[in-house]
Amino acid sequence: MYRSERLRRRPLAAAASLLLSAGLAQAQEAASNAKTLDAVTVTGTRIKGQNMTASSPVMEVNAEAFQQSGATRVEDLLNQYPQLSARFDGFENNGAVGYGTVALRNLGPERTLTLLNGRRLSAGSGETTDVSIIPYALVKRVDVLTGGASAVYGSDAVAGVVNFMLDDEFEGVMAKVGYSGYQHNNDNRYMRQLADKAGYAYPRGNSGLGGIARNVDLAIGGKFGESGHAMGWVTWRKNEALMQGDRDYSACSLNGAGTACGGSGTSDPPNFLLVDGDGRSRYANLGADGRWLPGQAGLYNYAPQNFYQRPDEDLTGGFALKYEIAPQFQPYLEGQFVNHKSSTQLAPSGTFFGDKLVMTCNDPLIGTLCGDLGLPGDSTEVYVGKRNVEGGPRVSTSDTTTFRIVAGAKGDLSPRWSYDAYFLYARNSTTSIGRNDFLRDKVVSALRGCQPGSFSGCIPYNVWVPNGVTPAAAAALAGTSLQEWNTTLKVLSGYVSGDTGWALP
């Protein structure tokens, strides 16, 4: 027994010896390749240390991810990560603010603090941070602090922090030219079946290349003097429109369950909602012969005329300068600029059953309505749902100019203490113009046939006979909106950080 047991132990001892030797060799090799770090700064705190740990997780997106994805906007890549909401500015139409944002945990961009080089960005017209000023080609990394950081940054960081770090050590010359688009075979069998059932049109076959995007990026950087560095950049990007009607899978407006093509009751021919003297409501429509029929004439497919990808154009530029006069004094200066033009397009406006018309049964406007539908009483309430197909889609355009400049200095006060102080100024100016939406206060007068006291230039909006509405009548109800936003950001910041030599238990 003793001999056999001893023979078994020898191979185990040899294996342990080999593993120990290999481990020592790897440790020696790692020690020879080890790098000494003076300090590490983690997004979400100003504490510096060689053994920094963070209570909240920090996700890092590096420059290679941007290069490999082919994205031309920082939000196009970043918003694909599960920590962030899938809000793609170029592919958001109804409700779009006209610029890129990031939002953690689906709590909205107003609760996600967005920084550039650790400093705040200005807000756009939606009072949320505009990231279109960031040059994607010069992003060094993006730190995403997914834990709430309101204790460090304030209440606008309840969801977390997204910090874009630019490559401020870039040297050389960079030039990039991009051209891209989207192609689809329009072979979505499920959606085509739904559209056929609803009687909606949709494209067939190869869509060709659509939604063309073009971009040009130029950057230059290098050292100057003994301890200085400078870089500058300019980028241009233009995206063409892509319509929902260009794809079979988006050519119909789905119902909430996604099981059928839906639509809007504000349609053409119009639908009418009637409330009789007994308080009962019902839908009605006009037949081609002018007789009133029960039920709706049909639903309006509002999807095709909406933008899938909005057309927009960006021109950005910027610079970064820094110089180390001494370890105790390292001044820096940086600035960014962007001019952003964008537009949204929605289906035509309409009356949307918004105004109550109390009509007597002998009113010549409604003709034989009461008799055709057998309505009780001498009057009825009428709500009109007419789509403005004569006037065309609703269009809104925005023109935004933003600039941001930071001037400051940092340095080491001692081997253990350092400081950073800066002043930041940013300004955003946006002009938005909306066209072709109905002015509600004019609709009732036009529906009633422009009776005395109606607005100047009133033309009867004759929904009471088949095909009675003219383009001129629709144009008389359309208005133009003008909105202007100006936001200014001023930050004066300074802090000192270091090691006191003591710590809490």
N, C-alpha and C positions, 0 to 999 in steps of 0.2 A: 504494500500500500504506500509506504513512504517513498519508494523509488518511483512508482508510477505518478504519484502526486507531484514529485519534484520535476519530472520530465514535462509535465503539463505547465508548470509555472515558468519555465525558461522562455518559451515563445512569447508569453505575455510580458515578461520583463523586457525582452528585446523590443517588442512593439512600443512599450512605454518609453523606452530609451530613444527610439527613433522619433516618436512624437515630440518628446522634450527637446531633442536636437533641432527638429524642424521649427518648433515654436521659438526657440532662442534665435535661430537664424532669421526668421521673419521679424522678430522684435528688433534685432540689430539693424536689419534693412529698413524697417519703418522709422527707427530712430535716426538713421542717417539721412532719410528723406523728409524728416519732420520740419515744419515751418513754424517760426515763432511769430505769434500775432501780438501786436501791441495792445489793441483793443477791438472789440466787436460791438457795434451798435445794432440793436434789434428794433424793428418798427414796433411802436407801442410803448416805448420807454426811452429815457435819455441816460439810463444807467449804462456805463461801459465796463466791460470786464472780459478776461480771457476765458472764464468759465460761465459765460452768460447762460441762464436758463430762463424760459418764459412760461408763465402760467397758462397762457392762451396759445393755441397752435398758430404757426405762421407758415403759410404756403408760399413757395417761391416759384415764379414763372420766369425762366431765363430768356436771354436774347435768342438762343437757338430755336425756341418754340415759335417765336414770331417769324423767324426766317423760314422755317420749314412749313409753316401753315400758309404762307403766301398772303396773310392778312395785310390790308392797307390801312386799317383803322384799329386802334388798340382794343376797342370794345368788341370787335368781331371775333378775336381770339379769346379774350379774357372772359367774356360772358358765356363761353361754352363750358366753363368749369362748373362742377356741381355746387360749389359754394356760392355762386353768383346767379342772379336771375337771368333768364334768357331774354334780355332786352337788347335787341339789335337795332340801333338807330336807323340804319339804312333800310331795314325791313319792318319798320313800325310806321303806320300811316295814320289811321284814325287815333288821335290823342298824342301824336308825336310832338316832342318839344323842339325838334329840329337839330339836335346835337346829341353826341354820345354820352351816356351815363353808365355807371356801374352800381349795382345794388346787391348787397349781401343778404342771404336768407330770405329773399323776397319781402324785405321790410321797406323797400323803396330807397331810391338814391338819396332822399333827404335824411336818411338815418345811417348812411354809409359815408364816412369821411374819406375824401379822395385827396391825395397829396402828390406833389411833384417834388422830388428830392427832399422829402420830409417836410415840405411847406405847403400851405393851402393853395388851392386853385380857386379862381373866381367862379361865381354862380352865373348861369345863363338866365334866360327869360322865365324858365320854370322854377326859379329859385333853387336849382340843384346844380351840382358841379358839372361843368362842361369839359370833357376830356378830349375834344377835337383839337385842342391846342398842342397836344403831346405828339411829337414826331415818333411814329412807331419804329422807324428804321434806326433810331438812336437809343432805344430802350435797352438798358443794361440788364435790368431785372424788374420784376414787380413783386413786392411783398404784400401778401393778403393776410391780414390779421383777422381771423374768423371769429375770435372771441370779442365780446363787447369791450370797448376801450373808452367808455365815457369818463372813467375816473382820471384818465390821462389827457384826453382831448376835449371832453365836453359832451353835451347831449347829442350832437350831430354824429357821434361815433357809437351810438347804441348798438348798431348791427356789427360794427367793426371798422377796419381801416384798410384802404387800398393805397399803397404807396408806390408810385412809378419812379424808378431811379434811372436817370440818363447816364450815358457813358461820357462822363466829363473828362476822361483821359483819351478820348478818340484822337488818333493821329493819322494823317494821310488825307486822301481824297476818295470819296465814295460817290458813285453815280448809279442809280437804278432806274430802269424804265419798265413799267408793267402794263400788261393788257390782258383782260380776262372777261369772261362772260358765262352765261348759264344756258345749257341745252337740255331739252327734255323730249322724249319720244311720244308723249301724249298717249300712253298705253295703259293708263290706270283704269282697269276694268271696273272696279267697284264704283269709282266716282262717275264713270260714264254711264253705268246703269242707273244711278240715282238721277243724273241729269236727263237721261232719256225718259225716265218715269215722270219727271216734273215738266218735261217739254222745254228744257233750257238748252241753248246752244253751247257748244264747247269746241275747242280746236282739236284737230286730228293730225296724226303723223308727226314728222320731225319738226320741232319748233324752230330749228336754227339757233344761232347764237343771239341771245338777248341780254338785256341788262348790262351792256358793255361798261367796263370800268377801265379807266386809264390813269396811270400815276407816274410821276417823275420825282425822284428824290436826289438831292445833291447835298453833300456835307463835306466840310474841310476842317481839319484841326491839326494842331501841332504846338510845339514848345516855342517859347520866345524868352530871350534874356537868359538868366541863370536858373531861375526857378519859376517861370511863368508858363501858363498853358492857355490856349484860346481855341475855340471851335465855333463854327457857325453852320447853319443849315437853311435850306428852303425846300419845300415840298409842294406839289400840286397834284390834286386828284379830282377826277370828274366821273360821276356815275350817271348812266342813262336810265330812264324809267323802264321798269318791267311791270306789266299790268297783270292783275289776277286773271283776267280773261285770256291771257296768253298761255295758260296751263290748264289742262283738263281737270287736275285735282283741286284747283282753286276757282274754277269758273262758275261755281254755284255757291250760294250762301247756305251752308248747312244749318239744320236745326240744332238745338242744344245737345241732343244725344248723338249727333253725327250719323243718323240713320236715314235721313232724307234731305233733299234740297228744300230749304225753306224760302223765306223772302219777307217782304214788307207789304202790309195791307195798303200803304200809301202807294198806289200803283197808277198805271195808265193802260187802259181806261180807268177812271177813278172808281173807288169804292166809297160808299156812303154808310155811316152808322146812324140809325134812326132810333129815337126814343119817343114812343107815342104817349098819349095822355094817360094811359094806365101804368106808365113807368116801365113798360117792356121795351127791350132793345133788340134790334135786328139789323143785319146788313142788307144793302140793296145795291144794284148797279143798273146802268142804262144799257139797254139792248141797242143793236145797230139801227133798229127802226124807231128809236126814241122812246119805246115803252120801258117802264120800270120793271125790273126783275128781282126776285128775292135772292139773297146770297151775295158772295163776292165775285167780282169778275175774274179775279186771279191775284196772285202775289207778284211783287216786283223783285226780280233778281238783281240786287244791288252790288253783287260781288265784282262783275267783270270790269267796271270802270274805276275800281280802287287800285291804287298803286300797290304792287307787291314789293318792289324795290323803288324807293323814292329817288327822283333825280336830285343830285346835289353836286356842289363844287366847292372845294377847299383850297385855300392858299395859305400856307403856314411858313413861318420863318422864326429864327431865333439865334441866340449866341450865348456863350458862357466864357467868362474870363476869371482867372484866379492867378495869384502871385504870392509866393512865400518870401516876404521881406525878411522875416526871422521866424523861428519856431513859435514865438509869442504873438506874431502878428501876420496873418495870412488873409488879406482882403480878397473879396470875390464879388462878381457882378454877373447877373444873368437876366435874360429877357426873352419873351416869347410873344408871338403875334399870330392871329388867325383871322381870316375873312371867310365866312361860311355862308353859302347861298343854298337854300333848300326849298322844296315845295311839297305839299300834300294834295291829294285829290280824292274826293269822295263822290259817291253817286249823287245825282241831282237832288236838289232840295224838294220841298213839297209842303202841303198844308198840314199833314200829319194829324188829322182829326183834332186840331188844337183849339178851334173856336166854335162856340155854340151858336147856331143860327136858328132862331125860333121862326118857323115859316107857317103861315096859314095855308090851309088846303086849297084855297082859291088864288094863291099867289101864282102869277103867270110864270115865274121862274121855275117852279117845280112841276108845273103842268099837271099831269094826271097821276102824280105820285100816290096820293091818298087812295084814289080809286083803284089803281093797278095793284096795290099791295094790301088793300082792305084795312087801312089804318082807322082806328076809332077816333072820334073827336074831330074838332075843327082845325087843329094845329099839331105840329110835331117839331121835335128838336132834330136838327140835321148837323152832323159832323162830317166834314169832307176830307177824304184821303186821296189827293191828286198829286202824282209825281211830276216834277217840273222837267219833263223830257224835252220840252220846247226850248228851255234855257240852257241845258247842258249841265255838266258836273260842277260841284263846288270845289274851288281851287284856293289854296292859301299859300303865299310865298313869304319867305323870311330871309332877311339879310342881316348877318351878325358880324360884328367886328369886336375882337377882344385883344387886349394886350396886357402883359404882366411883366413887372420888373422887380428884381430883388437885388439889394446892395447890403453887404455885410462884411464881417470879419470874424475869424476864429483863430485859435491858437492854444498853446500849452502854457499855462501859468507856472507849472512845476511838473516834475515827473508823474505826479498823481492827480493834478488838477488841470482842467481845460475849460474853455468857454466858447460860446458862439452867440453872436448878436447880429441882427439884421433888421432891415425895414423892407416891407413888401407892399407894393401898390399894384392893383389890378382894376381894370374897368371893362365892362361888357355893355355894348349897345346893340339892341335888336329892333328892327322894324319889321312888322308882320302885316301883310295886306291880304284880306279875304274877299273873295268875289263870288257872286252868283248865289248867295243865300237869300231866302225870302225875308223881307221885313214884315214881321208879324202884324204890326199895327196897321199895315195897309191891306192885309189879306181880306178882312171882313168886308171892307168897302168895295173891293173889286168883286168879291163873290156876290154881293148884293146888287151888282150892276152899276156901281158908281152913282149912287143917289146924290141929291144935292147935299153939300157939306163934305163930300169926299175929298181926299187929298189931291193936290194939283197934279195933273198929268195922269189921272186915273183912267185905266182902260178896263172895261168889264172882263173879268176872269170867268168866262162862260163855261162852267163845268156841267151846265144843265141840259146841254144837247151834245150828241156824239161829235167828237172832234171839234168842239167849239172854242178851245183855247188857242190863241194865236201867239207866235213868238213875241210880238209887240206887247201883248198883255202880260206875258211872263217877265219880260224885261222891265216893265213898269213896277213889278213887285220886288225885283232883285236889288240888293244893296251892296255897298263896298264898305268893309270895315278896315280901320287903321288902328294898330296898337304899337306903342313904343315902350320899350323897357330900357332902363339904364341902371346897372348895378355897379357899385364900387366897393372894393375890398382894401382895407388898410390894416397892416399888421406890424406892430413894433414888438420884437421878441428878443429876449436875451436870457441866457442861463449859464450857470457854472456847474460843472459836475466833477466829481472826484471821489477819492477814498479817504474817509475820516480816520480809518484805522480801527473802528469799532463797529459792531453790528448787533442787532437785536438777537436774543436767544433763538 
